[in-house]
Amino acid sequence: MKQKLLLLFIGVVIAFTSWSQLVAGNQLLGPSLSINSSNNTYNAYGNGKTFGVGLGVDWIKMKTNTVGYGVGLNYTFAKSNTTGLTPADYARYHYNNVSLSFFRRKYFPIHEQWSLFYDAGIAGGYNNTKYDQSGSYATTYMYTKSNVYNISAFAYPGIAYFIKKNFLVDISLTNFLTATFSHQKNDGANIIGNNYQTAPNIGNSFAFNSTVTASNILNAITLNFRWIIQ
């Protein structure tokens, strides 16, 4: 048993040291894509649909054959529409977000063409959301629009497949672990019950969480295409 474990350990060490898909000085450049979609029936008369798409571009400079440092620029658009019994019953929003990130990538080769990896870094972003509502859903949202500035730290895992010497595809769980500080300004107050929400409303918040669950894991996946520049 000890000999088998020793041989396994030696094999792992050899795989790490002999992995030649990347070398120091290589640059990885390419786009990313993520899609989020859901369709929920809240009751006999209500239905909610949400759709979002994220587009980005990343650049990574390898310092060794398994460690690199990168920068990413991402844009996300999302919309949601909840409808009721009549066309006048609805609640909807449109969301736009842009962010810039700096991160460290570490590869863990498991095969000549396959490698696990993790990214860890920081990001800054801005998002704008506009709300619209009517009828039985007129009290769904407290404001008609919001602007949010945020700074976050993140870490997430992924797996990469090296299709060619100069091209790879990887998938990652980009919302695996995040810590975010946000500054938010809400405008266009709505009347909620007997309380009138004052506008503008300004506030700060902090969150540390993971939004990856078994039920939404497909929505949490980001697909990346990367060209290897020698």
C-alpha positions as a printed Julia matrix, in Angstrom:
230×3 Matrix{Float64}:
   0.0    0.0     0.0
   2.8    2.4     0.91
   4.58   1.6    -2.35
   1.42   2.37   -4.35
   1.0    5.72   -2.57
   4.66   6.52   -3.19
   4.32   5.69   -6.89
   1.17   7.84   -7.09
   2.97  10.75   -5.43
   5.93  10.4    -7.79
   3.54  10.32  -10.76
   1.85  13.53   -9.62
   5.21  15.27   -9.16
   6.34  14.17  -12.62
   3.07  15.42  -14.15
   3.56  18.83  -12.54
   7.2   19.2   -13.5
   6.91  17.84  -17.05
   3.65  19.57  -18.03
   4.46  21.48  -21.2
   1.16  23.01  -22.35
   2.26  26.38  -20.96
   5.62  27.96  -20.23
   6.72  31.16  -18.55
   6.09  34.1   -20.84
   3.03  32.66  -22.59
   0.03  34.97  -22.86
  -3.58  33.75  -22.79
  -6.14  35.95  -24.52
  -9.79  35.31  -25.3
 -13.51  35.93  -24.7
 -15.85  34.54  -22.06
 -19.58  33.81  -22.03
 -22.1   33.12  -19.27
 -25.89  32.71  -19.46
 -28.46  32.86  -16.67
 -32.06  31.86  -17.31
 -35.06  30.9   -15.16
 -38.81  30.49  -15.53
 -40.96  30.31  -12.39
 -44.69  30.05  -11.73
 -45.45  31.81   -8.44
 -49.17  30.98   -8.24
 -52.1   30.22  -10.54
 -51.93  33.74  -11.97
 -48.27  34.71  -11.81
 -45.26  33.83  -13.92
 -41.73  35.15  -13.73
 -38.99  34.93  -16.35
 -35.39  36.03  -15.95
 -32.66  36.04  -18.58
 -29.12  37.32  -18.4
 -25.96  37.12  -20.49
 -22.4   38.01  -19.58
 -19.62  38.79  -22.07
 -15.99  39.4   -21.24
 -12.39  39.3   -22.35
  -9.41  38.13  -20.27
  -5.65  38.46  -20.66
  -3.25  36.33  -18.62
   0.57  36.45  -18.54
   2.23  33.24  -17.33
   5.04  33.7   -14.81
   5.77  29.96  -14.64
   4.26  27.01  -16.48
   1.43  26.8   -13.91
   1.08  30.33  -12.43
  -0.11  33.43  -14.23
  -1.51  36.89  -13.52
  -4.36  38.41  -15.48
  -6.87  41.19  -16.03
 -10.47  40.84  -17.17
 -13.16  43.18  -18.47
 -16.77  41.99  -18.27
 -20.24  43.24  -19.2
 -23.5   41.67  -18.0
 -27.06  42.37  -19.1
 -30.12  40.88  -17.4
 -33.86  41.38  -17.54
 -36.76  40.02  -15.53
 -40.48  40.09  -16.25
 -43.19  38.96  -13.83
 -46.75  38.94  -15.16
 -50.14  38.56  -13.5
 -53.72  37.9   -14.41
 -54.08  40.89  -16.76
 -51.63  42.75  -19.03
 -51.7   45.62  -16.52
 -50.24  43.38  -13.79
 -46.48  43.24  -14.14
 -43.13  43.9   -12.5
 -39.94  44.04  -14.53
 -36.4   45.29  -14.43
 -33.39  45.77  -16.72
 -29.9   45.39  -15.31
 -26.51  46.43  -16.76
 -23.16  45.79  -15.12
 -19.55  46.44  -16.11
 -16.54  45.28  -14.08
 -12.74  45.17  -14.19
 -10.82  42.44  -12.38
  -7.23  41.54  -11.54
  -6.45  37.96  -10.59
  -3.91  35.19  -10.06
  -4.4   31.86  -11.82
  -2.89  28.56  -10.65
  -3.04  25.42  -12.79
  -3.0   21.88  -11.37
  -2.26  19.52  -14.29
  -4.11  16.19  -14.17
  -3.38  15.03  -17.74
  -1.38  16.14  -20.74
  -4.42  18.05  -22.06
  -6.45  18.57  -18.87
  -5.81  20.8   -15.89
  -7.72  21.98  -12.86
  -7.2   25.6   -11.84
  -8.33  28.33   -9.5
  -8.51  32.1    -9.87
  -8.27  34.5    -6.93
  -8.32  38.27   -7.16
 -10.11  41.58   -6.76
 -12.65  43.42   -8.92
 -14.39  46.76   -9.16
 -17.7   47.33  -10.9
 -20.71  49.5   -11.58
 -24.28  48.41  -12.24
 -27.48  50.22  -13.11
 -30.96  48.75  -12.67
 -34.27  50.24  -13.84
 -37.58  49.0   -12.44
 -41.11  49.2   -13.81
 -44.3   47.87  -12.19
 -48.09  48.12  -12.41
 -51.38  46.7   -11.16
 -51.21  43.95   -8.57
 -47.39  44.13   -8.7
 -47.23  47.89   -8.13
 -45.49  47.48   -4.75
 -42.87  44.93   -5.83
 -39.94  47.36   -6.01
 -39.26  50.24   -3.65
 -37.55  52.44   -6.27
 -37.61  53.0   -10.02
 -33.83  52.87  -10.48
 -30.63  52.15   -8.61
 -26.93  52.72   -9.17
 -24.39  50.53   -7.4
 -20.6   50.77   -7.14
 -18.83  47.76   -5.68
 -15.43  46.34   -4.79
 -15.01  42.61   -4.31
 -12.55  39.83   -3.61
 -13.19  36.46   -5.19
 -11.95  32.9    -5.61
 -13.32  30.17   -7.82
 -12.32  26.81   -9.34
 -12.37  25.59  -12.91
 -11.14  23.01  -15.38
  -9.27  23.59  -18.65
  -8.9   21.47  -21.78
  -6.0   22.21  -24.12
  -7.39  21.47  -27.58
  -4.26  22.55  -29.46
  -0.86  23.91  -28.62
  -2.21  27.42  -29.13
  -5.84  27.08  -28.02
  -7.74  25.98  -24.91
 -11.25  26.01  -23.5
 -12.06  26.26  -19.8
 -15.13  26.45  -17.62
 -15.29  28.05  -14.19
 -17.73  28.59  -11.32
 -17.23  32.33  -11.14
 -19.6   32.96   -8.2
 -18.12  30.22   -6.05
 -16.86  32.53   -3.29
 -17.13  36.33   -3.11
 -16.8   39.12   -0.56
 -18.33  42.38   -1.78
 -18.6   45.93   -0.46
 -21.27  48.0    -2.25
 -22.29  51.65   -2.3
 -25.85  52.04   -3.6
 -28.0   55.01   -4.55
 -31.73  54.5    -5.2
 -33.94  57.05   -6.95
 -37.61  57.44   -7.9
 -39.34  56.27   -4.73
 -42.57  54.25   -4.82
 -45.36  54.17   -2.25
 -45.17  50.9    -0.3
 -48.33  50.34    1.74
 -48.7   53.28    4.1
 -44.99  54.13    4.01
 -43.45  56.49    1.5
 -39.86  55.66    0.62
 -37.76  58.81    0.43
 -35.51  59.36   -2.59
 -32.69  59.43   -3.18
 -31.83  56.66   -0.74
 -28.12  56.02   -0.21
 -26.58  53.09    1.62
 -23.59  50.8     2.0
 -23.55  47.04    2.41
 -21.16  44.1     2.74
 -21.78  40.49    1.72
 -19.68  37.33    1.93
 -21.26  34.36    0.22
 -21.44  31.8    -2.56
 -24.28  31.81   -5.07
 -23.39  28.39   -6.48
 -25.93  25.73   -5.49
 -26.91  22.33   -6.87
 -30.08  23.81   -8.37
 -28.39  26.65  -10.27
 -24.95  25.24  -11.06
 -25.5   25.53  -14.82
 -26.32  29.23  -14.44
 -23.1   29.69  -12.44
 -20.8   28.37  -15.19
 -18.68  30.69  -17.33
 -17.26  29.37  -20.6
 -13.9   30.78  -21.73
 -11.98  30.46  -24.99
  -8.27  31.3   -24.85
  -5.59  31.57  -27.49
  -2.05  30.9   -26.32
   0.38  33.51  -27.6
   3.94  32.14  -27.54
